[in-house]
């Protein structure tokens, strides 16, 4: 009988590529001025609308990668925080 030289361990560690996660970015939590913010990168492929950046009041055109940020420690609850989310240029968010 022929011997199989393939490592079974390598096969068990394989995880299929999560395309949705790659295209939506990596959601993270940041603390700024004592407040917690959820920050979600938006890829150029998923940027389909025009937004106004609160950092510079400039336009974020469709097809431009950017960030969406919202507080996650507001007193009005999670739904109100999510509805108050804003789209930022990446550079504007870094200096805010």
Legacy VTK file of the C-alpha trace (Angstrom):
# vtk DataFile Version 3.0
C-alpha trace
ASCII
DATASET POLYDATA
POINTS 96 float
0.000 0.000 0.000
1.311 3.465 -0.904
2.292 5.824 1.872
0.696 9.267 2.104
3.306 11.917 2.960
0.811 14.780 3.375
0.652 16.385 6.765
-2.783 15.988 8.281
-2.060 18.820 10.707
-1.666 21.303 7.832
-5.031 20.282 6.397
-6.781 20.720 9.746
-5.469 24.300 10.153
-6.849 25.516 6.808
-9.551 28.158 7.068
-11.416 29.321 3.969
-10.907 32.956 2.976
-13.611 35.239 4.394
-14.129 37.598 1.443
-16.769 39.707 3.211
-14.404 40.446 6.080
-11.653 41.468 3.669
-13.897 43.824 1.717
-15.470 45.494 4.760
-12.287 45.978 6.752
-11.414 45.390 10.369
-13.764 46.930 12.902
-11.960 48.123 15.999
-12.550 50.093 19.190
-10.568 53.251 19.951
-10.554 55.524 22.983
-10.323 59.276 22.324
-10.714 61.956 24.979
-12.033 59.354 27.398
-14.780 58.159 25.031
-15.009 54.817 23.259
-15.468 54.830 19.488
-16.113 52.006 17.061
-14.156 52.537 13.844
-14.987 50.624 10.654
-12.818 51.015 7.540
-14.750 51.214 4.259
-12.951 49.978 1.151
-13.051 51.889 -2.125
-15.207 49.112 -3.598
-17.823 49.494 -0.849
-17.815 53.313 -0.864
-20.889 53.970 -3.007
-22.248 57.287 -1.708
-20.997 60.830 -1.206
-20.422 61.933 2.403
-19.164 65.062 4.120
-16.204 64.528 6.429
-16.794 66.174 9.839
-13.052 66.706 10.235
-12.461 68.946 7.218
-15.997 69.500 5.847
-14.679 68.122 2.562
-16.450 65.668 0.324
-15.792 61.929 0.435
-16.636 60.829 -3.090
-17.858 57.377 -4.114
-14.936 55.039 -4.698
-12.739 56.645 -2.011
-11.761 54.480 0.948
-12.540 56.067 4.309
-13.621 55.313 7.898
-16.970 55.238 9.634
-16.854 56.084 13.351
-19.493 56.120 16.066
-19.483 56.286 19.843
-20.197 53.075 21.630
-20.598 54.490 25.114
-23.327 57.069 24.610
-26.027 57.545 27.243
-28.871 57.139 24.734
-27.979 53.537 23.882
-26.434 51.551 21.065
-29.074 52.350 18.450
-28.686 56.117 18.941
-24.890 55.784 18.771
-25.128 53.816 15.535
-27.501 56.356 13.983
-25.030 59.136 14.863
-22.147 57.511 12.959
-20.068 59.712 10.664
-17.850 59.067 7.647
-14.302 60.451 7.919
-11.257 60.743 5.675
-8.610 58.489 7.204
-6.179 61.390 7.637
-8.837 63.600 9.272
-9.696 60.873 11.793
-6.024 60.467 12.733
-5.613 64.156 13.629
-9.001 64.625 15.291
LINES 1 97
96 0 1 2 3 4 5 6 7 8 9 10 11 12 13 14 15 16 17 18 19 20 21 22 23 24 25 26 27 28 29 30 31 32 33 34 35 36 37 38 39 40 41 42 43 44 45 46 47 48 49 50 51 52 53 54 55 56 57 58 59 60 61 62 63 64 65 66 67 68 69 70 71 72 73 74 75 76 77 78 79 80 81 82 83 84 85 86 87 88 89 90 91 92 93 94 95
